[in-house]
């Protein structure tokens, strides 16, 4: 009877610890996977809204396209600079070919590491049915999850406050390496 009582008292702790250990294991596997990748990868770029705005000028919507670097957990851009209160259509073109390289772009309302880590871990609990996108007030906007070869998009208005806003991929294990900055001026 004592053992059953102990388990009932501590089952939530064990479940949380199991989820945490699974997340750590997934990150370790993905880091190992990346370490085995090729050495000849293109450099990442910094884009301004002027360079990426191929949208129709009559609508004043800026289109920004982000692509991953092949089958790496890395965006092809490290930062994007845009004006405050600008209408944006963000396009994620997932050019990866490996089945474990599903990606999204989740823009946060801050550049805070605590927010990044909380959302990255919560994405695992959100699960595939929710596109690995947790409900969190720190999320400004997000594209849907794109499988390899898919293109997804989201439209939003940039914050009116200048600042640096982090973007991450919330596919399990990707957020630790797959990050960039939206710089609002």
C-alpha positions in Angstrom: 0.0 0.0 0.0 2.9 2.4 0.7 4.3 1.9 -2.8 1.0 2.8 -4.5 0.6 5.9 -2.3 4.1 7.0 -3.2 3.4 6.5 -6.9 0.1 8.4 -6.8 1.8 11.3 -4.9 4.7 11.5 -7.3 3.2 10.5 -10.7 2.8 14.1 -11.9 6.5 14.6 -11.1 7.5 11.5 -12.9 5.4 12.4 -16.0 7.0 15.9 -16.1 10.5 14.5 -15.7 9.8 12.0 -18.5 8.7 14.8 -20.8 11.7 16.8 -19.9 14.1 13.9 -20.5 12.4 13.2 -23.8 12.9 16.8 -24.9 16.6 16.7 -23.9 17.1 13.5 -25.7 15.4 14.9 -28.9 17.7 18.0 -28.8 20.8 15.7 -28.4 19.7 13.6 -31.3 19.1 16.6 -33.5 22.5 18.2 -32.6 24.2 14.9 -33.4 22.3 14.9 -36.7 23.5 18.4 -37.5 27.0 17.6 -36.6 27.0 15.0 -39.3 25.9 17.4 -42.0 28.0 18.8 -44.8 30.6 21.5 -44.4 29.7 23.5 -47.5 26.6 25.4 -46.5 25.6 28.8 -47.8 26.0 31.7 -45.5 22.9 33.2 -43.9 21.8 36.7 -44.9 20.3 39.7 -43.4 17.3 41.0 -45.3 15.6 44.4 -45.2 12.0 44.8 -46.1 13.1 46.7 -49.3 15.2 43.7 -50.5 12.4 41.2 -49.9 9.4 43.2 -50.9 8.3 41.9 -54.2 4.6 42.4 -53.3 2.3 44.6 -55.3 3.1 48.2 -54.5 -0.6 49.2 -54.7 -1.4 47.1 -51.6 1.6 48.2 -49.5 2.0 44.7 -48.1 5.6 43.6 -47.8 6.3 39.9 -48.7 9.2 38.3 -46.9 10.2 34.8 -47.9 12.3 32.6 -45.5 13.8 29.3 -46.5 15.7 26.8 -44.3 19.3 26.0 -45.2 18.8 22.6 -46.9 18.3 19.8 -44.3 19.8 21.9 -41.5 18.0 23.3 -38.5 18.8 26.8 -39.7 17.0 29.6 -41.4 18.6 31.1 -44.5 18.3 34.5 -42.9 19.5 35.5 -39.4 17.7 38.8 -39.3 15.0 40.8 -41.1 14.6 44.5 -40.8 11.2 46.1 -41.3 9.4 49.4 -40.4 7.1 49.6 -37.5 3.4 49.0 -38.1 4.0 47.4 -41.6 1.6 44.9 -43.1 3.7 41.8 -43.8 3.0 38.5 -45.6 5.6 36.1 -44.3 6.2 33.1 -46.5 8.0 30.0 -45.4 9.2 27.9 -48.3 10.5 24.6 -46.8 13.1 23.4 -49.3 14.3 20.7 -47.0 14.0 17.1 -48.2 14.4 15.1 -45.0 11.2 14.0 -43.3 12.3 15.3 -39.9 12.8 18.8 -41.3 9.3 20.1 -40.9 9.5 23.8 -40.0 7.5 26.9 -39.1 8.2 30.5 -38.2 7.0 31.6 -34.8 7.5 35.3 -34.1 7.7 36.2 -30.4 6.7 39.5 -28.8 10.2 39.7 -27.3 13.9 38.7 -27.7 13.8 37.0 -24.3 15.6 33.6 -23.9 13.1 32.6 -21.2 10.2 33.0 -23.7 12.1 31.0 -26.3 12.8 28.1 -24.0 9.3 28.0 -22.5 7.7 28.0 -25.9 10.2 25.5 -27.3 9.4 23.0 -24.5 5.7 23.7 -24.6 5.6 22.9 -28.4 6.3 19.3 -27.6 3.3 19.1 -25.2 1.2 21.0 -27.8 1.8 18.0 -30.1 1.5 17.3 -33.8 -2.3 17.8 -33.8 -1.7 21.4 -32.9 1.2 21.9 -35.3 3.6 21.9 -32.3 2.4 25.4 -31.6 1.5 26.1 -28.0 -0.9 28.7 -26.8 1.2 31.4 -25.3 0.8 35.2 -24.9 4.4 35.7 -25.9 3.6 34.6 -29.5 3.0 37.5 -31.9 2.2 35.3 -35.0 3.2 32.0 -36.6 3.1 30.2 -39.9 1.5 26.8 -40.0 4.0 23.9 -39.9 5.4 23.1 -43.4 6.5 19.6 -44.3 9.5 19.3 -46.6 8.6 20.7 -50.0 5.6 22.7 -48.7 5.1 26.5 -48.6 3.0 28.2 -46.0 2.3 31.9 -45.1 0.9 34.2 -42.5 -0.1 37.8 -42.7 0.3 40.2 -39.8 1.2 43.8 -38.9 4.6 44.4 -37.3 4.6 45.9 -33.8 4.3 49.7 -33.6 7.1 49.7 -31.1 10.7 49.5 -32.5 12.6 46.6 -31.1 14.1 43.2 -31.7 11.6 40.3 -31.8 12.9 36.7 -32.0 11.6 34.1 -34.4 12.0 30.4 -33.9 10.9 27.0 -35.3 8.8 25.0 -32.8 9.1 21.6 -34.4 10.4 19.5 -31.5 14.1 20.1 -30.9 14.5 22.8 -33.6 14.0 25.9 -31.5 17.4 25.6 -29.8 19.2 26.2 -33.1 16.7 27.5 -35.6 16.3 31.2 -34.6 16.4 34.6 -36.1 15.5 38.2 -35.3 12.8 40.5 -36.7 14.2 44.0 -36.2 11.5 46.6 -36.2 12.7 50.2 -36.8 
